[in-house]
């Protein structure tokens, strides 16, 4: 069963819309945003746009020194160490933030790893699922007491969710690793996380969205060899980028910024967005087709994943009793 409101709303924006365009007229004076990965790729473009609109941005970073260097010169930015693959680091970051007594208006889960060699973190967990999903799941749940009514949480998913639904029989790829299936599962998990968080958080006035930012050349491709970049149409044989479907980092940041700030989404939540609009349910297996597969917005799958995530991390802000 798919989310019933997963339909375009005619935002007036599109594939080539930029961060500056979607943020035009948005005033974030006095607000606080947390942007994981906010110092590289589309993350740094997101941080720049938010600060320009008046927000104070906290950037959790595994490489805090590199983050501080990348963000030097930007005002209203704070860099704090955080390794999403280490739940003790997530807890330390969240505890430190809560102790500051500040409230949160926006959380954008932009950090991630893609198609990496088989790597195990924490309790032997597959690194892409652990970092891209479980780390962000634990972070948002631990920060929940600081989210004020009207806050938004944005989970950065990907069209790569098409590579895999949740593999309930082997979520951690203990039976054999395939890097693209693992990445795809983690991106499906991001979408399902947003869908269920929105349901749980609605009564508190907090909304959640997932987004596909588009194809963008960023450090996310660091694990891909030249041959693979060519095979996937990112580069041609001569090493030139395919500009027909690649976005610039500023264009790539647009959808998550739109999700986080647009008044057009005031009465929506839990949906998967792409090209600065709500995506349609995907009806084609064509790899170039737009939209979201039903399994990535299925409320039963989302609830099941939430339960599993709570069991694995030991964190659930919405436990009753």
C-alpha positions as CSV (number, residue, x, y, z in Angstrom):
1,X,0.0,0.0,0.0
2,X,1.5,3.3,-1.1
3,X,1.2,6.7,0.6
4,X,-2.0,8.2,-0.9
5,X,-0.6,11.8,-1.3
6,X,2.5,10.8,-3.3
7,X,1.6,13.0,-6.2
8,X,3.1,16.1,-7.8
9,X,1.8,19.4,-6.5
10,X,3.0,21.7,-9.3
11,X,5.6,23.5,-7.3
12,X,6.8,25.6,-10.2
13,X,10.4,24.3,-9.7
14,X,12.1,21.5,-11.6
15,X,15.2,19.5,-12.5
16,X,17.5,22.6,-13.0
17,X,16.2,24.7,-10.1
18,X,19.0,26.0,-7.9
19,X,19.4,26.4,-4.2
20,X,19.2,30.2,-4.6
21,X,15.9,29.9,-6.6
22,X,14.1,27.7,-4.1
23,X,15.3,29.9,-1.2
24,X,14.3,33.2,-2.7
25,X,12.2,35.0,-0.2
26,X,12.7,32.5,2.6
27,X,13.7,34.2,5.9
28,X,15.3,31.8,8.5
29,X,16.4,34.5,10.9
30,X,16.5,33.0,14.4
31,X,16.3,29.4,13.3
32,X,18.7,26.6,14.0
33,X,19.5,23.8,11.5
34,X,21.5,20.6,11.8
35,X,23.0,19.4,8.5
36,X,25.0,16.2,8.5
37,X,27.6,16.2,5.7
38,X,27.1,20.0,5.6
39,X,30.7,20.6,4.5
40,X,31.0,18.8,1.2
41,X,29.1,18.3,-2.0
42,X,25.5,19.2,-1.9
43,X,25.8,19.5,1.9
44,X,28.0,22.6,1.8
45,X,25.7,24.2,-0.7
46,X,22.9,23.5,1.7
47,X,24.8,25.1,4.6
48,X,25.6,28.2,2.5
49,X,22.0,28.7,1.5
50,X,20.7,28.2,5.0
51,X,23.1,30.7,6.5
52,X,22.5,33.2,3.8
53,X,18.8,33.0,4.7
54,X,19.6,33.8,8.3
55,X,19.8,30.3,9.9
56,X,22.5,29.2,12.4
57,X,23.8,25.8,11.1
58,X,25.4,23.1,13.2
59,X,27.4,20.7,11.0
60,X,28.2,17.4,12.6
61,X,31.3,16.0,10.9
62,X,33.4,12.8,11.1
63,X,36.4,14.8,9.9
64,X,35.8,18.0,11.9
65,X,39.1,19.5,10.9
66,X,38.3,19.2,7.2
67,X,34.8,20.5,7.8
68,X,36.1,23.6,9.7
69,X,38.5,24.3,6.8
70,X,35.8,23.9,4.2
71,X,33.4,26.2,6.1
72,X,36.0,28.8,7.0
73,X,34.6,32.3,6.2
74,X,31.0,31.3,6.7
75,X,29.3,33.0,9.6
76,X,26.7,31.3,11.8
77,X,28.2,27.8,11.5
78,X,29.3,25.5,14.2
79,X,31.3,22.2,13.5
80,X,31.0,19.4,16.0
81,X,32.6,15.9,15.7
82,X,30.2,13.1,14.9
83,X,30.8,9.6,13.3
84,X,27.4,8.3,12.1
85,X,28.9,4.8,12.0
86,X,29.6,4.8,15.7
87,X,26.5,5.0,18.0
88,X,28.5,6.1,21.0
89,X,29.6,9.1,18.9
90,X,26.0,9.8,17.9
91,X,25.0,9.7,21.6
92,X,27.9,12.0,22.6
93,X,26.9,14.6,19.9
94,X,23.2,14.5,20.9
95,X,23.9,14.7,24.6
96,X,26.2,17.6,24.0
97,X,23.6,19.4,21.9
98,X,20.8,18.8,24.4
99,X,22.9,20.1,27.2
100,X,23.2,23.4,25.3
101,X,19.5,23.9,25.8
102,X,19.0,25.0,22.2
103,X,16.0,24.1,20.0
104,X,16.1,22.7,16.5
105,X,14.0,23.9,13.5
106,X,15.5,21.8,10.7
107,X,17.4,18.6,10.5
108,X,18.9,17.6,7.1
109,X,20.4,14.2,7.0
110,X,22.7,14.8,4.0
111,X,25.8,12.7,4.9
112,X,26.3,9.3,3.5
113,X,28.6,6.7,1.9
114,X,28.0,5.1,-1.5
115,X,29.0,1.8,-3.1
116,X,32.0,1.3,-0.7
117,X,33.9,-2.0,-0.4
118,X,32.5,-4.3,2.2
119,X,33.0,-2.6,5.5
120,X,31.7,-3.5,9.0
121,X,31.2,-1.0,11.7
122,X,29.9,-1.1,15.3
123,X,28.5,-4.5,16.0
124,X,29.5,-6.0,12.7
125,X,26.9,-4.0,10.8
126,X,27.1,-3.4,7.1
127,X,28.5,0.1,6.8
128,X,26.1,1.7,4.3
129,X,23.0,0.6,6.2
130,X,24.6,1.5,9.5
131,X,25.9,5.0,8.4
132,X,23.2,6.1,6.0
133,X,20.3,4.9,8.0
134,X,20.9,3.7,11.5
135,X,23.2,6.5,12.4
136,X,20.7,9.1,11.3
137,X,17.8,7.2,12.9
138,X,19.6,7.3,16.2
139,X,20.6,10.9,15.8
140,X,17.1,12.2,15.2
141,X,15.6,10.0,17.9
142,X,18.2,11.3,20.5
143,X,17.7,14.9,19.4
144,X,13.9,14.6,19.5
145,X,13.5,16.5,22.8
146,X,15.0,19.6,21.1
147,X,12.8,19.6,18.0
148,X,10.3,22.4,18.3
149,X,6.8,22.4,16.8
150,X,7.0,23.3,13.2
151,X,10.4,21.6,12.7
152,X,11.2,19.6,9.6
153,X,13.4,16.5,9.2
154,X,14.7,15.8,5.7
155,X,16.2,12.4,4.9
156,X,18.4,12.4,1.8
157,X,17.5,9.3,-0.1
158,X,18.2,8.6,-3.8
159,X,16.8,7.1,-7.0
160,X,19.2,4.3,-6.2
161,X,16.5,3.0,-3.8
162,X,15.5,1.1,-7.0
163,X,18.5,-1.3,-6.4
164,X,16.9,-2.9,-3.4
165,X,14.0,-3.0,-1.0
166,X,14.7,-3.9,2.6
167,X,16.3,-7.4,2.6
168,X,14.5,-8.7,5.7
169,X,16.2,-12.0,5.5
170,X,19.7,-10.5,5.4
171,X,19.7,-6.8,6.2
172,X,23.4,-6.8,7.0
173,X,24.5,-8.8,3.9
174,X,26.0,-11.5,6.0
175,X,25.3,-14.0,3.3
176,X,27.3,-12.1,0.7
177,X,28.0,-8.5,-0.1
178,X,26.9,-6.5,-3.2
179,X,27.8,-2.8,-2.9
180,X,25.0,-1.4,-5.1
181,X,22.3,-3.5,-3.5
182,X,23.6,-2.4,-0.1
183,X,23.5,1.2,-1.1
184,X,20.1,0.8,-2.6
185,X,18.7,-0.8,0.6
186,X,20.1,2.1,2.7
187,X,18.4,4.7,0.4
188,X,15.1,2.8,0.7
189,X,15.6,2.9,4.4
190,X,16.1,6.7,4.3
191,X,12.7,7.0,2.6
192,X,10.9,4.7,4.9
193,X,12.4,6.4,7.9
194,X,11.0,9.7,6.8
195,X,7.6,8.2,6.1
196,X,7.2,6.6,9.6
197,X,8.8,9.5,11.5
198,X,6.2,11.8,9.9
199,X,3.5,9.6,11.2
200,X,4.9,9.5,14.7
201,X,5.8,13.2,14.9
202,X,2.7,14.7,13.4
203,X,0.9,15.3,16.7
204,X,3.9,17.2,17.9
205,X,3.8,19.5,14.8
206,X,7.0,18.0,13.3
207,X,7.0,16.9,9.6
208,X,9.5,14.7,7.7
209,X,10.3,14.2,4.1
210,X,12.7,12.1,2.0
211,X,14.4,13.4,-1.2
212,X,16.2,12.3,-4.3
213,X,18.7,15.2,-4.9
214,X,19.6,14.0,-8.4
215,X,22.9,12.9,-9.9
216,X,25.7,15.2,-8.9
217,X,29.5,14.9,-9.1
218,X,30.7,15.0,-5.5
219,X,33.1,13.1,-3.2
220,X,30.3,10.5,-2.9
221,X,31.7,8.8,-6.0
222,X,35.1,8.3,-4.4
223,X,34.7,4.5,-4.4
224,X,33.9,4.2,-8.1
225,X,36.6,3.4,-10.6
226,X,36.7,5.3,-14.0
227,X,35.3,2.3,-15.8
228,X,32.3,2.1,-13.5
229,X,31.6,5.8,-13.9
230,X,31.6,5.3,-17.7
231,X,29.5,2.2,-17.4
232,X,26.9,4.1,-15.4
233,X,26.8,7.0,-17.8
234,X,28.3,9.5,-15.4
235,X,31.3,10.0,-17.7
236,X,31.9,9.3,-21.4
237,X,35.0,7.3,-22.5
238,X,37.1,10.5,-22.6
239,X,36.2,11.3,-19.0
240,X,33.8,14.1,-19.7
241,X,30.8,14.3,-17.4
242,X,27.3,13.6,-18.8
243,X,25.8,17.1,-18.4
244,X,22.4,16.0,-19.8
245,X,21.4,14.4,-16.5
246,X,24.0,15.5,-14.0
247,X,23.1,18.4,-11.7
248,X,25.5,21.0,-10.3
249,X,26.0,20.8,-6.5
250,X,23.8,23.9,-6.2
251,X,21.0,22.3,-8.2
252,X,21.5,19.1,-6.2
253,X,21.0,20.9,-2.9
254,X,17.7,22.5,-4.2
255,X,15.3,19.7,-3.4
256,X,16.5,19.2,0.2
257,X,16.3,22.9,0.8
258,X,12.9,23.0,-0.7
259,X,11.8,20.2,1.5
260,X,13.2,21.9,4.6
261,X,11.8,25.4,4.0
262,X,9.1,25.6,1.4
263,X,5.7,26.9,2.6
264,X,4.2,24.8,-0.3
265,X,4.8,21.7,1.9
266,X,3.2,23.2,5.0
267,X,0.3,20.6,5.0
268,X,2.3,17.6,3.6
269,X,4.7,15.2,5.1
270,X,6.1,11.7,4.8
271,X,6.5,11.9,1.1
272,X,9.4,11.3,-1.3
273,X,10.5,14.4,-3.3
274,X,12.5,14.8,-6.4
275,X,13.3,17.8,-8.7
276,X,11.7,20.2,-6.1
277,X,8.3,18.5,-6.2
278,X,6.5,15.5,-4.8
279,X,7.4,12.4,-6.8
280,X,4.9,10.1,-8.4
281,X,4.8,6.4,-7.7
282,X,7.1,4.8,-10.2
283,X,5.3,2.5,-12.6
284,X,8.2,1.6,-14.8
285,X,11.4,-0.6,-14.4
286,X,13.2,1.7,-16.9
287,X,16.3,2.8,-15.0
288,X,15.9,6.3,-16.3
289,X,12.3,6.7,-15.2
290,X,11.4,9.2,-12.5
291,X,9.4,8.5,-9.3
292,X,9.6,6.3,-6.2
293,X,9.0,2.6,-6.0
294,X,6.0,1.7,-3.8
295,X,8.1,-0.3,-1.4
296,X,10.1,2.8,-0.4
297,X,6.9,4.6,0.8
298,X,5.0,1.6,2.1
299,X,3.7,2.4,5.6
300,X,3.9,-1.3,6.7
301,X,7.5,-1.5,5.5
302,X,8.2,1.8,7.3
303,X,6.8,0.6,10.6
304,X,8.7,-2.7,10.4
305,X,11.9,-0.9,9.7
306,X,11.3,1.5,12.6
307,X,10.9,-1.5,14.9
308,X,14.1,-3.1,13.6
309,X,16.0,0.1,13.9
310,X,14.9,0.6,17.5
311,X,15.9,-2.9,18.4
312,X,19.4,-2.5,16.8
313,X,20.2,0.9,18.2
314,X,18.4,0.7,21.5
315,X,16.8,4.1,20.8
316,X,13.2,5.0,20.2
317,X,12.0,8.5,21.2
318,X,8.3,7.5,20.7
319,X,8.2,4.5,23.1
320,X,5.2,4.7,25.3
321,X,5.1,3.7,28.9
